[in-house]
Amino acid sequence: MLTSSTLKPETQIKKTKTDAKVLEKRAADKAARRATNKEKRQAIAERTAAYYKEYRDAERALIDAKREAKANNSFYVEAEPKLVFVIRIKGISKIPPKPRKILQLLRLTQINSGVFVKVTKATSQLLRLAEPYITYGYPNLATVRKLIYKRGYGKINTQRIALSDNQIIEGALGKYGIQSIEDLIHEIYTVGPNFKQVNNFLWPFHLSNPNGGFRARKFFHFIQGGDTGNREHFINNLVKQMN
């Protein structure tokens, strides 16, 4: 004989079946996400390895070209740099309106702030006009990587967010094929087709005063013993002191 305790209402039976289906779907979705994330991590690892090979091959090709030129008693002329790193080294006082506007366009709103800039005829003219208030030069791969890893922040909904997770980068730049911090570094260093979008995503870098301070004649041009203007590859030494 069945008792009331052994009988389950129809609504309870339906609820139990629904709950089971929900749990089953959640488990399936979780397994699918795991598989997708595993594939994504593998793809990122493969791209990163390809980037490192690309960097090594380019470095070896440059060394070989210089050796060949030397063997032929000639000089090797390197390609024009495509990327500069710009640092503001003067505060807000006594800056005329035009250079002040240029600093705003470059997003250099604070002293010791730094940004990457693609070298074009237009940006070169802007940099020359702002030279009394900035220093800049050609960053190497190590400088780009250390800046982004140590001081890299992204702009998400006007907020400054640390680049602590590849998901942050993918969420903002995934539509451009940028899914990881190494993708981001590669796009900046090689001045890739999506450089503008990636660079605009990066918040201006906040640097420290250089170890030992700036030169005594700070506001003279670098070639005159000061710190302003184009210091070419010596920018890497300065960034190392300020990073």
N, C-alpha and C positions, 0 to 999 in steps of 0.2 A: 504494500500500500504506500502510495506517495504521500509525503507530508508537505506542508507549505514551505518547509526549510529546504526541500530538495528541488522545488520548482523555482525557476527564474522567470521573472517577467520578461515579456518580449522586448521591451525597451532596453532592459539590461543586457540581453543577449546581443541586440544590435549595437549597443555601446561598446561591448567587449570586442565585437568583430571590428568596429570602426577603430578602436584604440590599437588593435593588433595591426591593422592596415597602416595606421599612422606611424607606428613604431617600425614596421617593415620598410615603409618609404623613407623614413629618417635614416635607417641603417643603409639603405641603398644609396641615398644621396651622399651620405658620409663616405661610403666606399668610392663613389664616383669622384668626389672632391679629392680624396686621397690619391686616386689614380691620376687625376688631372694635375694636381700639385707636383706629383712625382715626375710626370712628363715635363712639366714646366721647369722644375729644378734641373733636370737633365739637359734641357735645351739651353738654359742659362749657363750651365757649366761648360757646355760645348762651345757656345759663343764666346765665353770668357777665354777659353783655351785658344780659340781662333784669334782673338784680339792680341793675346800675348805673343802668338806666333807672328802676327802682322807687325807688332812693334819690334820684335827681334829682327825680323827680315829687313825692315826699313833701316834699322840701325846698322846692320851688317852691310847693306847696300851702300849706305853713306860712307862707311869706313873703306869699302872696296873702291868706291869712286874717288875718294881722296888719295888713296894709295896709287891708283892708276894715274891720276893727274900728276902726282909727285914723280912717279917713274918716268913720265913723259916731259918732265921739267916744265910743267904748267900748273895753273891754279884751278882748284875746283870751286865753282861759284854755286853756293847753295840756293835753293828755291826761296823766293820771298816768303817770309813768315805769314801765316794766315790768322794767327791768334796772338793777342796780347793780354796781359793781366795788368790792370790799372789800379793804383792805390791812391787815394786822396791823402795828402800829407799836410794840408793847411786847413785851419778852422774856418769859421764863417765871417770873421772880421775883415773889412777892407777888400772884399771881392767885388769887382764891378758886375753890373747886371748880366752882361753877355756870358762871361765865364761861369757865373753862378747858374745861369740857365743850362749851360752845357753840363755842369756837374749834376744837375737835376735829371737831365736827359740820360746821363750815364748811370743814374741811381746811386751816385756817390754823395749821399746827404750827410755823412758823418766823417770826421777825421779818422784815418786808419781803416776805412771801409774799402773793400776791393771787389772788382768785377772782371769777368772775362769779356773781351770785345773782339768781334770779328774784324779783321783788317780790310777796309775798303778805302776808296778815295775819300768818301764822305767822313768816315770815322777818323781817318788820319788827319784830316783838317780840323776836326773837333778836338782831337788830342793835342794838336799843336797850339790851338787857341787856349787850351786849359793848362798848358805845360807849367806855368808858375805855381800851380796848386796841386799837381799830381806827379807821380812817377809811374813809369810803365816799362814793360819789356816782354820778352818772348819766353813764356813758361815752358819748361820741359815736362815730360810725362810724369816724373816723380813729383814735381810741384803741383800739377793738376790733381793727381791722385791724393796727395797728402791734404791739400786744401779741402777737397770734397769729403774725404773720409773724416777728417778731424773737425772741420768747421762748416760742413755742408748742411744747409737748411733749405727746405722747399716752401713755396708760397701756396697754401691751400686755403681757399675762401678767405683771403687776406690775412691768414694766420701764418706765423713762422713755425714750421714743424721740422723737427730733427729727422734726418734721413736714416732712421734706425732700422727700417724694415723695407725690403724690396716691394712689399705690397703698397706702401705709400707712393713709391715711384711709379709702379704700374698703374695705380689708380689715377694718377695725374697725367702720365705720359704714355700709357699703354697703347693708345690709338696711333702713336707715332712709332711703335715698335720698341719703345724703351721700357724694359721690364725690370731692370736691376741697376744697381749702382755702377757696375762695370759697363753696362750699356750707356749710362749717362756720361761716365768718364770718357768713353770712346767717342761719343757724339761731340763732346766739348773739345777734346784734344785734336781730333781730326777735322773739326769744323764741318761736321756732317750736314746733310740736307735739312735736318730738323734742329739745327743749332739754335735758331732764334727761339723756338718754343721751349727747348730745354734750358737755355740760358735765362729766359724770362721766368721759368719755374724756380730757378735757383735764387734764393735770397742773397743780397750782397753779403760778402764775407766780412765778419767783424774781426779784425786783427789786433794784436797787441803792439805796444811800442817795441821797436827792435831792441834786442839785447845790446847793451852798450849805448843805446840812443842813436839818433840821427847824427850826421856830420855837423860840425860847428857852423859851417856855411850852408845850412839846410836848404835855404831858398835860392841858392845858386844852381845852375844847371849841373847835372851829374858830371859832364866832361870838364867842368870848371871847378871840380872839387866839392860840389854840392850834392843835392839829392833829387832835384826836380828833373822832369823830362824823361826822354828815352834812354834807358840804361841797357837795352838789348838783353843779352843772356844773363847779365848780372842781376836781373830781377829775381832769379832763382835764389841767389844768396840772401837778398833782402827778405823774401818771403819766408825762408828758413828761419831767419832771426825773429820774424814777427808771428810765425804760426804757433 
